[in-house]
Amino acid sequence: MATNNHYINTKNIHQSHTKPKKYTQQNVSFSDTPLFFPEGFEKIFLAIYFISLPYIAGLLFLFFYIATGDPKLFLSLNEESSFLLTWTIGYEIIAGFTILYIIKMALSFANESRKPGLRQFRRP
């Protein structure tokens, strides 16, 4: 005798399609972030990302925007600029993109919360 284990949990459907919580009251965890954080080493990898990602962004900015992709000019710029200056440039670039992403998410969240109630799911 075959049993059908597929069912719809109506409690979860109603909760997931109700009016969303306030934007500032949403839960945030390291597991939701797009960066790689191995369990138990979250703080170490957060420090590594905090140092390396802005530096890499600063190097890319210096290479493509300031040196216009010329390796010889980039190497001469890299000799004169310090690690901290390059890191600061990259930090500002990442901070700007992060602020723009937060604004985009807040606006899409506001638009989603303005929509009238979603249609109820019907069982076939």
N, C-alpha and C positions, 0 to 999 in steps of 0.2 A: 504494500500500500504506500503510494507516494504522498508525501505531505508537501504543501506549499509553504515555504518559510518566508516568502516575500510578502511584506505588509507595509502599510504606510503608517508611520507614527504621527498622528494628527497633532499631538502636543508640540512636537518639534517644528512642524510646518507652521503652526500659528505663531510660535515664538520667533521663528526666523523671518517672518514677513510682517511682523508688527512694526510700529513706528520705532526707528532706531534710537538708541540712547544718545545723550548729548555727546558731542565730539570729544570733549575733555574727560568724559567718564568711561571711555572705552579701555579695556584691558590691553596692556602692552607687555610682551614678553620677548626674551631673546630668541625663542624658537620661531617667532613670527618675522624676524628680521631677515633680509635677503643675504646677509653675510654669513660666513661659516663660523659657528661657535661650537667647538666640541664640548661635550659635557664635562664639567669639572675644570675646564681651562678657559671659561668665558672671559674672565678679567684679564688674563694674559693676552688672549687674542684681541680683545678690545683695545688694549694698549698698543699691540703691534699694528692693528688697523689705524689707530689714531695717529701713529707716527708715520707709517709707510704710505697710506692712501693720499694724504695731502701732499707729501713729497713727490709722489709719482704724478699727481695732477699738476703740480707746479712745474715739474720737468717737461711734461707734455705741453703745457701752456708756453713755456719758454721756447721749446723746440718748434712748435707749429705756428705760434702767433708772433712771437718776438723775433726768432731767428728765421722765420718763414721756411722752415724745413731744410735749411742749409746746415749740414753737420759741422762744417768748419766754423761758421759763425756761432753755432750753438756751443761748441767746445770752448771758444774764446769767452762766451758769456758765462759758461759754467765754471771756468777758472776764477772769474772775478766775483761771482755771487756765492754767498755762503749757504750752508744747509738750512739755516734758520730763515733766510730770506726766501728761498725756494719753497720751503715748507709753508711759510706764511701766505705766499701767493696761492698755493694749492689749497690751503685751508679756506681762504676767502672764496675761491671758486666753488669748492664743495659746499660751503655754508650758503652761498647764493643759490645753488641748485637745490639744496635741502629746503630752504625757505620757499622757493617756488613750488616744490613738490608738496609741501605742507599746505600752502594756499590752494593748490589744485585739489588736494584731497578734501580740504574743508569745504570748498565750493561744491564739489560733487556730493559730499555728504549732505550739505544744505539742500541741494536739488533733490536728492533721494528722500529726504525727510519731508519735503513739501508735497510729494506725490500722494494722491488719495490712496486709500487702502487697496492692496492688491487683491485680485480675484481669488476666491477660495478654490482649492484643488478639489476636484471631484474624483471619486473612485470609478473606474470603468465597470 
